[in-house]
């Protein structure tokens, strides 16, 4: 953990020469992503268990940004490990601060990082029909599994809300065990996410650079080539230096310290810190995007490029196919028409 590549180079130099005095091999830098959705699923997604005796139906939608920030910053201190809709403090917080209605607050089943699972299934009084709460624990485990590794490139999910719309369960407990429900719940959540216009999120860092005014034009060109966005510029009181604050995507920040020093002839230096998660331009599932080796991709093709290269690095197939997560032939046909 450090404030920039120059800081990490100094640490590694001290480790090699002063403390460890051994050979230290450093891998190429990697960038972590997150996966999210931008709209409600276009279709309710259904999935059958391996034994064919249970069926789940879900949709996915974006989670309110205020609740995402609250979960990420730890403001919901009273959130229990096992979410219970009977918790009055949690219900009041969701209604007053995040705009949830009473029914949704009561139906909150599970929270995983910045993602939530709700039970929107209707209670049934039919004889022999099993209600959804009987598989609640298995659904929570499948939800935790799905949010830990998303379908785009096995990166964590962020800001997703999954709703259980309906379930048709076998009367016998043996036929609706965790071994049947957990993988099915994960597959249905994947299909719901892929039909809700999934988006890739990349980390954006805040860069504070101090430089002489004569180097500002060259500095702006360096930041422009790296998709940088200038937030502020102003003199540093008591010195001839100017402070520039900018946002740069982490994927384009590798080697930024070196470029800053080169463009300013050593007159500029900067520090970096994580700022926010931002959507990558483009659609990661756009089949019309053509990636060419050793060529810079267009701005609208970045999401597809990052997704494909991350999947290849992890040993996955380069193409994400939503159809393999669907069981209903009618839904598969609709997905093909939509593509």
Long-range contacts (C-beta under 8 A, 24 or more apart in sequence): 3-271, 3-272, 3-273, 4-256, 4-257, 4-270, 4-271, 4-272, 5-254, 5-255, 5-256, 5-257, 5-258, 6-257, 6-269, 29-254, 30-313, 31-202, 31-203, 31-250, 31-251, 32-155, 32-203, 33-153, 33-155, 33-200, 33-201, 33-202, 33-203, 33-280, 33-306, 33-310, 34-150, 34-155, 34-156, 34-157, 34-158, 34-200, 34-201, 34-277, 35-150, 35-151, 35-152, 35-153, 35-155, 35-156, 35-157, 35-158, 35-193, 35-198, 35-199, 35-200, 35-201, 36-62, 36-157, 36-158, 36-159, 36-160, 36-198, 36-199, 36-201, 36-279, 37-61, 37-62, 37-159, 37-160, 37-193, 37-196, 37-197, 37-198, 37-199, 38-62, 38-196, 38-197, 38-198, 38-199, 38-279, 39-196, 39-197, 40-196, 41-192, 41-193, 41-195, 41-196, 42-195, 42-196, 42-338, 43-195, 43-331, 43-334, 43-335, 44-165, 44-192, 45-188, 45-191, 45-192, 45-195, 45-325, 45-326, 45-331, 46-188, 46-326, 46-327, 46-328, 46-331, 47-184, 47-185, 47-187, 47-188, 47-191, 47-325, 47-326, 47-327, 48-184, 48-327, 49-176, 49-180, 49-181, 49-184, 50-180, 50-183, 50-184, 51-170, 51-175, 51-180, 53-169, 53-170, 53-175, 53-176, 53-180, 54-167, 54-168, 54-169, 54-170, 54-175, 54-176, 54-180, 54-181, 54-184, 55-166, 55-167, 55-168, 56-164, 56-166, 56-167, 56-181, 56-184, 56-185, 56-188, 57-164, 57-165, 57-166, 57-167, 57-188, 58-162, 58-163, 58-164, 58-165, 58-185, 58-188, 58-189, 58-192, 59-162, 59-163, 59-165, 59-192, 59-196, 60-160, 60-161, 60-162, 60-163, 60-189, 60-192, 60-193, 60-195, 60-196, 61-160, 61-161, 61-163, 61-196, 62-159, 62-160, 62-161, 63-114, 63-115, 63-116, 63-159, 63-160, 63-161, 64-98, 64-99, 65-159, 66-97, 66-98, 66-99, 67-94, 67-98, 67-116, 68-114, 68-158, 68-159, 70-97, 70-98, 71-111, 71-113, 71-114, 72-114, 79-111, 83-108, 83-109, 83-110, 83-111, 85-109, 109-136, 109-139, 109-140, 109-143, 109-164, 110-139, 110-140, 110-143, 110-144, 112-143, 112-144, 112-147, 112-148, 113-147, 113-156, 113-157, 113-158, 114-158, 114-159, 115-143, 115-147, 115-157, 115-158, 115-159, 115-160, 115-161, 115-162, 116-160, 116-161, 116-162, 117-143, 117-162, 117-164, 118-161, 118-162, 118-163, 118-164, 119-163, 119-164, 120-163, 120-164, 120-165, 121-164, 121-165, 121-166, 121-167, 122-166, 128-171, 129-169, 130-169, 130-170, 130-171, 130-176, 132-164, 132-167, 132-169, 134-169, 134-176, 135-167, 135-169, 135-176, 135-181, 137-178, 138-176, 138-177, 138-178, 138-181, 138-182, 138-185, 139-164, 139-181, 139-185, 141-178, 141-182, 141-185, 142-181, 142-182, 142-183, 142-184, 142-185, 142-186, 142-189, 143-185, 143-189, 145-182, 145-186, 146-185, 146-186, 146-189, 146-190, 150-190, 150-193, 150-198, 151-190, 151-193, 151-194, 151-198, 151-320, 151-322, 151-325, 152-198, 152-200, 152-284, 152-307, 152-311, 152-320, 153-200, 153-306, 153-307, 153-310, 153-311, 153-314, 153-316, 154-311, 154-314, 154-316, 155-200, 155-310, 157-193, 158-201, 158-277, 160-193, 162-189, 162-192, 187-325, 188-325, 190-325, 191-322, 191-325, 191-326, 194-285, 194-320, 194-322, 194-325, 195-322, 195-335, 197-283, 198-284, 198-285, 199-279, 199-280, 199-283, 199-284, 199-303, 200-279, 200-280, 200-284, 200-303, 200-306, 200-307, 201-277, 201-278, 201-279, 201-280, 202-249, 202-250, 202-251, 202-277, 202-278, 202-279, 202-280, 202-306, 203-249, 203-250, 203-274, 203-276, 203-277, 204-247, 204-248, 204-249, 204-250, 204-274, 204-275, 204-276, 204-277, 204-278, 205-247, 205-248, 205-249, 205-250, 205-253, 205-272, 205-273, 205-274, 205-275, 206-231, 206-245, 206-246, 206-247, 206-272, 206-273, 206-274, 206-275, 207-245, 207-246, 207-247, 207-248, 207-253, 207-256, 207-270, 207-271, 207-272, 208-243, 208-244, 208-245, 208-270, 208-271, 208-272, 209-243, 209-244, 209-245, 209-246, 209-260, 209-268, 209-269, 209-270, 210-236, 210-241, 210-242, 210-243, 210-244, 210-268, 210-269, 210-270, 211-241, 211-242, 211-244, 211-260, 211-264, 211-267, 211-268, 211-269, 212-240, 212-241, 212-242, 212-264, 212-267, 212-268, 213-240, 213-242, 214-267, 215-263, 215-264, 215-265, 215-267, 215-268, 216-242, 216-244, 218-263, 218-264, 219-244, 219-260, 219-263, 219-264, 219-268, 221-263, 222-256, 222-259, 222-260, 222-263, 223-248, 226-252, 226-253, 226-256, 226-259, 227-252, 228-252, 247-275, 247-276, 249-278, 251-306, 279-303, 280-306, 284-320, 285-320, 285-322, 287-339
